[in-house]
């Protein structure tokens, strides 16, 4: 699985450009490259469209599930 940074570099797009498409600062985008689990669903989907990847390759299902409060409550109860 390629990282967000690798996908961006393969397409020759700068952090500034992607940040502009998302309407965020370059610093915030750089944080997403280090921690893609911080992405919101809309931002992740936009990145997938821009970078030509599918959502599951960008943010693994396990990460998505652990960021859902209801899932955490069920996990903690078991």
C-alpha contacts under 8 A as a table, 3 or more apart, distances in Angstrom:
res1	aa1	res2	aa2	distance
1	X	57	X	6.40
2	X	6	X	5.92
2	X	7	X	6.37
2	X	57	X	7.61
3	X	6	X	5.12
3	X	7	X	6.26
3	X	33	X	7.60
3	X	58	X	7.24
4	X	7	X	5.16
4	X	8	X	6.17
4	X	33	X	5.53
4	X	36	X	7.49
4	X	58	X	6.73
5	X	8	X	5.11
5	X	9	X	6.12
5	X	33	X	5.82
6	X	9	X	5.14
6	X	10	X	6.04
7	X	10	X	5.17
7	X	11	X	6.52
7	X	51	X	6.40
8	X	11	X	5.36
8	X	12	X	6.34
8	X	13	X	5.52
8	X	14	X	7.14
8	X	15	X	7.89
8	X	51	X	6.59
9	X	12	X	4.90
9	X	13	X	6.08
9	X	14	X	7.45
10	X	13	X	7.90
11	X	51	X	7.08
13	X	17	X	6.40
13	X	18	X	7.05
14	X	17	X	5.19
14	X	18	X	6.52
15	X	18	X	5.30
15	X	19	X	5.98
15	X	26	X	5.97
15	X	29	X	6.67
15	X	30	X	6.90
16	X	19	X	5.05
16	X	20	X	6.10
16	X	25	X	7.64
16	X	26	X	5.24
17	X	20	X	5.08
17	X	21	X	6.37
18	X	21	X	5.04
18	X	22	X	6.26
18	X	29	X	7.52
18	X	47	X	7.86
19	X	22	X	5.10
19	X	23	X	5.92
19	X	24	X	5.07
19	X	25	X	5.68
19	X	26	X	5.32
19	X	28	X	7.74
19	X	29	X	5.64
20	X	23	X	4.94
20	X	24	X	6.25
20	X	25	X	7.36
20	X	26	X	7.94
21	X	24	X	7.95
22	X	43	X	6.63
22	X	46	X	7.50
24	X	28	X	6.43
24	X	29	X	6.91
25	X	28	X	5.24
25	X	29	X	6.41
26	X	29	X	5.02
26	X	30	X	6.08
27	X	30	X	5.01
27	X	31	X	6.31
28	X	31	X	5.08
28	X	32	X	6.48
29	X	32	X	4.99
29	X	33	X	6.50
30	X	33	X	5.11
30	X	34	X	6.63
31	X	34	X	5.17
31	X	35	X	6.00
31	X	36	X	7.89
32	X	35	X	4.79
32	X	36	X	4.72
32	X	37	X	7.50
32	X	38	X	6.23
32	X	39	X	6.34
33	X	36	X	5.76
35	X	38	X	5.82
35	X	39	X	7.94
36	X	39	X	5.54
36	X	58	X	7.23
36	X	59	X	6.27
37	X	59	X	6.21
37	X	63	X	6.07
37	X	64	X	7.10
37	X	67	X	7.95
39	X	43	X	6.12
39	X	44	X	5.80
40	X	43	X	5.25
40	X	44	X	6.04
41	X	44	X	5.06
41	X	45	X	6.08
42	X	45	X	5.16
42	X	46	X	6.19
43	X	46	X	5.05
43	X	47	X	6.13
44	X	47	X	5.08
44	X	48	X	6.14
44	X	55	X	6.90
44	X	58	X	7.47
44	X	59	X	7.80
45	X	48	X	5.00
45	X	49	X	6.28
45	X	55	X	6.43
46	X	49	X	5.12
46	X	50	X	6.21
47	X	50	X	5.01
47	X	51	X	5.84
48	X	51	X	5.20
48	X	52	X	5.49
48	X	53	X	4.85
48	X	54	X	5.71
48	X	55	X	6.11
48	X	58	X	7.32
49	X	52	X	5.29
49	X	53	X	6.82
49	X	54	X	7.99
53	X	57	X	6.81
53	X	58	X	7.20
54	X	57	X	5.57
54	X	58	X	6.66
55	X	58	X	5.18
55	X	59	X	6.12
55	X	60	X	7.88
56	X	59	X	5.31
56	X	60	X	5.07
56	X	61	X	6.33
57	X	60	X	6.14
59	X	63	X	6.55
59	X	64	X	6.90
60	X	63	X	5.48
60	X	64	X	6.63
61	X	64	X	5.03
61	X	65	X	6.16
62	X	65	X	5.22
62	X	66	X	6.28
63	X	66	X	5.28
63	X	67	X	6.41
64	X	67	X	5.31
64	X	68	X	6.76
65	X	68	X	5.39
65	X	71	X	6.29
65	X	72	X	7.92
66	X	69	X	7.54
66	X	71	X	6.50
66	X	72	X	6.07
67	X	71	X	7.80
67	X	72	X	7.51
68	X	71	X	5.37
68	X	72	X	6.46
69	X	72	X	5.10
69	X	73	X	6.35
70	X	73	X	5.17
70	X	74	X	6.42
71	X	74	X	5.19
71	X	75	X	6.11
72	X	75	X	5.02
72	X	76	X	5.99
73	X	76	X	5.13
73	X	77	X	6.20
74	X	77	X	5.15
74	X	78	X	6.57
75	X	78	X	5.45
